[in-house]
């Protein structure tokens, strides 16, 4: 399986306002040195709590937000070296489905026009062929051709998300970024949308980047996942392996937070929760970013940031418990 997308050391730093007139502007690093590879036909998951940099990473990949530094390779192209015209061509092959289907659609534009307008923007076909293609795509995602003239407020959240999927797929892209595509949907509708996405992936040979905070969904839907914390990847591997045997304390806490279907059933392992609060992005810890909340923290965790180390077997982790042979010498109370 060949590589479709390669991201290396991707960073995004935002400059925000001053506290006072004589003070310099402050920097917030939303994404800090993120690297990963997505292969053709796979579903790659990005997991983490709100504010960890998942959506920013997706927008950087599409260059909807310009990276501060790093490298993005897509299907043989260096995306950061593309001019506006070249990038417009590449975006025909890279599409995104947004989290909130209602706000992603123009409330004054019919859903059919929203889909067909994607073709018009890229100069594909004439008016009649674009309408016919949009009607066909509505059928592909499980809606009716007669829905073409409907307005977004006339449809449910699940139906609007299907419209968003149709709008992304009408250009026949190679890569689709799914930004929390089912988080705002009811459980039964969520299953329907996920099944639709899987069917479309098999039918069109799509590659997905699936962004979510729900480990249960990621484990079932994604082949590989990376766990983000404060803009950095702390663990990466096959989704089933990471979910069953999490190595990083943060991943362990995420797994432990997944509700048990049967509260009387014994847990497979005793995992601890997360202490404290998420640090401010304006004051990122000097050492390990999770050190202040980690139950296994050691003295060196506050002094040095662990690197993301390849442990073999498609597993990577950024934690001294697994990437450093030195035994714990001191515990911070």
Secondary structure, DSSP 8 states (H G I E B T S, - for coil): --EEEEEEEEEEEEEE--SSTTS--EEEEEEEEEEEEEETT-EEEEE-STTSSHHHHHHHHTTSS--SEEEEEETTEEGGG--HHHHHHHHTSEEEE-S-TTTTS-TTSBHHHHHHHHHHHTT-S-HHHHHHHHHHHHHHTT--GGGGG-BGGGS-HHHHHHHHHHHHHTT--SEEEEESTTTTS-HHHHHHHHHHHHHHHHHHT-EEEEEES-HHHHHHH-SEEEEEETTEEEEEEEHHHHHHS--SHHHHHHHHTS--SSTTS--SS------S----TTS--SS-TTGGG-TT-BGGGGTS----EEEETTEEE--HHHH--S----B--
